[in-house]
Amino acid sequence: MSIADLDVVIVGGGIQGLVALNTLVAEGYSCALVSDGDLGSGQTLHSHGYLSTGYGMFGPELPRASAEVVQPYLMKRGLGLSHDWVMIPPPNQPMFEELPAATLPDGFIVPPGLSAVRLADASFPKRGLVEALSHNHHNRVLRGHATPHWNGELVEAISVRPSDGGKEVVLSTKAVVVAAGCGSKRFVQGLVGQTPQTKQINHRRVHMICVQAPHGSLPTTSIAAMPLGLMLAAHDQKDNVTWYVTPMEMGGPSYDDVPGDAAGEIDPEVVVRGLVSLLTLYPRLPEIDGLRLGCYAGYRQDIGDRPGNPMCELAAGTKNVIIALPSGLVGPWLNAITVIEIVSGLVDPRGSQPPLPGGGAGVRVGSAVEDRPDFVWMGWNEWLREYPQISGQPVS
Ligand SMILES: Cc1cc2nc3c(=O)[nH]c(=O)nc-3n(C[C@H](O)[C@H](O)[C@H](O)COP(=O)(O)OP(=O)(O)OC[C@H]3O[C@@H](n4cnc5c(N)ncnc54)[C@H](O)[C@@H]3O)c2cc1C
């Protein structure tokens, strides 16, 4: 067994853990990040890579953080952002009337009586973000499952049993940041049981239909089509255009026993609903040359009943465990400010990074779900055989 003595241990190597690591290291705290999978392989690489600002419905904080903090941060790290986002708002919503009108590319059909407006949102290459955030930090990362040493008030250390079967490492620490995404509720409840705070954490299933075609075959405009209950994030990638298409749901059931890597079971009915809405919006889809489709489901952690509401606070019943759940891709930067505020009240920064036994071993950036070897891509006809209900649906 090896031992390291640190200011802060971060549990979870998704976007939240990595943003926290970057921020804490920049402030001089000695840190380790523990993650039981490839970096980003949880919700972060399941996502659309869409910096959603809540369509202006949830107050000014998210739009401001996205424009003033997150987008400049990503651009400084060389990540190409796409700002080509439009929304088809629900009918009779005066709050959207002041947004500039937008025209959709050929092939899209806006439902009768509705029109599109431009959104000040952005998308980014999600794997590129994980690479940028972990650049130069792999030696601060231990790959393995984090198990806390709890004395009833404090987590005094985190044990890590490396995934490659190597020697156990014990990280003694003054503070712990639980950024374990869908594993966070389980981690904190393992210390203090269920509390009003942990009851606010919900895990909701989100389906993603991936649509891919060669460059020039699919438009690269992203669309939040509210009346159709559909979100389409278009990514102009090196070898193709990929659309991440989600049937949108507000609320919906919450699942407690979800895997830490956020992978979910597919419900074919939801996939069919999403594809039928997509065909309403873009009826020529089946005619696209080189088209392929696939789908997956993931669990997204939400706080309360709406998406995008971050949580960052001391875990109730603990004196040094900070729970950091972004519930969206803008949230990690808001949470990182609070992480520093709380940590600075618990420990003074040591100002150096002691060597981490096993740090960097087996650590790598994960792949987006649709790039993993077990992901199934299908042509349109295969897709219809898999989901025959689609051809029976009315497509206007
Ligand atoms: C399908 C889908 C689409 C989404 N689309 C969007 C979107 O377009 N825009 C948006 O803003 N948000 C979106 N989200 C939400 C967004 O992706 C998440 O809020 C964000 O990625 C969460 O990041 P995280 O770092 O908190 O968690 P994660 O990325 O899930 O990372 C947590 C990591 O912790 C690890 N872990 C868990 N337990 C332990 C343990 N005990 N020891 C060690 N490691 C552990 C896990 O393996 C995982 O890698 C989406 C989510 C899903 C599921």
The ligand as a Tripos MOL2 file, in Angstrom:
@<TRIPOS>MOLECULE
LIG
   53    58     1     0     0
SMALL
NO_CHARGES

@<TRIPOS>ATOM
      1 C1        -27.5380   11.8310  -22.9090 C.3       1 LIG1
      2 C2        -27.1150   13.0960  -22.2180 C.ar      1 LIG1
      3 C3        -27.0970   14.2990  -22.9290 C.ar      1 LIG1
      4 C4        -26.7280   15.4770  -22.3030 C.ar      1 LIG1
      5 N1        -26.6750   16.6130  -23.0500 N.ar      1 LIG1
      6 C5        -26.3240   17.7820  -22.4640 C.ar      1 LIG1
      7 C6        -26.2200   18.9860  -23.2150 C.ar      1 LIG1
      8 O1        -26.3750   19.0100  -24.4110 O.2       1 LIG1
      9 N2        -25.9190   20.1310  -22.5720 N.ar      1 LIG1
     10 C7        -25.6990   20.1680  -21.2170 C.ar      1 LIG1
     11 O2        -25.4510   21.2290  -20.6780 O.2       1 LIG1
     12 N3        -25.7340   19.0320  -20.4790 N.ar      1 LIG1
     13 C8        -26.0300   17.8560  -21.0810 C.ar      1 LIG1
     14 N4        -26.0720   16.7040  -20.3310 N.ar      1 LIG1
     15 C9        -25.6650   16.7750  -18.9240 C.3       1 LIG1
     16 C10       -24.1570   16.8820  -18.8110 C.3       1 LIG1
     17 O3        -23.5630   15.9590  -19.7200 O.3       1 LIG1
     18 C11       -23.7330   16.5600  -17.3740 C.3       1 LIG1
     19 O4        -24.3510   17.5100  -16.4850 O.3       1 LIG1
     20 C12       -22.2430   16.6690  -17.1560 C.3       1 LIG1
     21 O5        -21.5010   15.9890  -18.1640 O.3       1 LIG1
     22 C13       -21.9200   16.0210  -15.8120 C.3       1 LIG1
     23 O6        -20.5170   16.0020  -15.6470 O.3       1 LIG1
     24 P1        -19.9140   15.3550  -14.3340 P.3       1 LIG1
     25 O7        -18.4520   15.5720  -14.4010 O.co2     1 LIG1
     26 O8        -20.6520   15.8630  -13.1350 O.co2     1 LIG1
     27 O9        -20.2900   13.8080  -14.4130 O.3       1 LIG1
     28 P2        -19.7640   12.6480  -15.3550 P.3       1 LIG1
     29 O10       -19.3520   13.1460  -16.6840 O.co2     1 LIG1
     30 O11       -20.8350   11.6030  -15.3210 O.co2     1 LIG1
     31 O12       -18.4470   12.1380  -14.6160 O.3       1 LIG1
     32 C14       -18.4690   11.4470  -13.3900 C.3       1 LIG1
     33 C15       -17.3550   10.4200  -13.3890 C.3       1 LIG1
     34 O13       -17.1980    9.9010  -12.0580 O.3       1 LIG1
     35 C16       -16.8590    8.5320  -12.1310 C.3       1 LIG1
     36 N5        -17.1900    7.9120  -10.8200 N.ar      1 LIG1
     37 C17       -18.4150    7.7040  -10.2830 C.ar      1 LIG1
     38 N6        -18.3110    7.1440   -9.0490 N.ar      1 LIG1
     39 C18       -16.9700    6.9970   -8.8040 C.ar      1 LIG1
     40 C19       -16.1990    6.4670   -7.7170 C.ar      1 LIG1
     41 N7        -16.7450    6.0300   -6.5580 N.pl3     1 LIG1
     42 N8        -14.8480    6.4190   -7.8330 N.ar      1 LIG1
     43 C20       -14.2360    6.8870   -8.9510 C.ar      1 LIG1
     44 N9        -14.9170    7.4180   -9.9950 N.ar      1 LIG1
     45 C21       -16.2630    7.4720   -9.9340 C.ar      1 LIG1
     46 C22       -17.6990    8.0160  -13.2990 C.3       1 LIG1
     47 O14       -17.1630    6.8540  -13.8640 O.3       1 LIG1
     48 C23       -17.6620    9.2060  -14.2670 C.3       1 LIG1
     49 O15       -16.6370    9.0690  -15.2190 O.3       1 LIG1
     50 C24       -26.3990   15.4830  -20.9190 C.ar      1 LIG1
     51 C25       -26.4090   14.2840  -20.1970 C.ar      1 LIG1
     52 C26       -26.7670   13.1010  -20.8380 C.ar      1 LIG1
     53 C27       -26.7660   11.8220  -20.0520 C.3       1 LIG1
@<TRIPOS>BOND
     1     1     2 1
     2     2     3 ar
     3     2    52 ar
     4     3     4 ar
     5     4     5 ar
     6     4    50 ar
     7     5     6 ar
     8     6     7 ar
     9     6    13 1
    10     7     8 2
    11     7     9 ar
    12     9    10 ar
    13    10    11 2
    14    10    12 ar
    15    12    13 ar
    16    13    14 ar
    17    14    15 1
    18    14    50 ar
    19    15    16 1
    20    16    17 1
    21    16    18 1
    22    18    19 1
    23    18    20 1
    24    20    21 1
    25    20    22 1
    26    22    23 1
    27    23    24 1
    28    24    25 2
    29    24    26 1
    30    24    27 1
    31    27    28 1
    32    28    29 2
    33    28    30 1
    34    28    31 1
    35    31    32 1
    36    32    33 1
    37    33    34 1
    38    33    48 1
    39    34    35 1
    40    35    36 1
    41    35    46 1
    42    36    37 ar
    43    36    45 ar
    44    37    38 ar
    45    38    39 ar
    46    39    40 ar
    47    39    45 ar
    48    40    41 1
    49    40    42 ar
    50    42    43 ar
    51    43    44 ar
    52    44    45 ar
    53    46    47 1
    54    46    48 1
    55    48    49 1
    56    50    51 ar
    57    51    52 ar
    58    52    53 1
@<TRIPOS>SUBSTRUCTURE
     1 LIG1         1 GROUP 0 **** ****
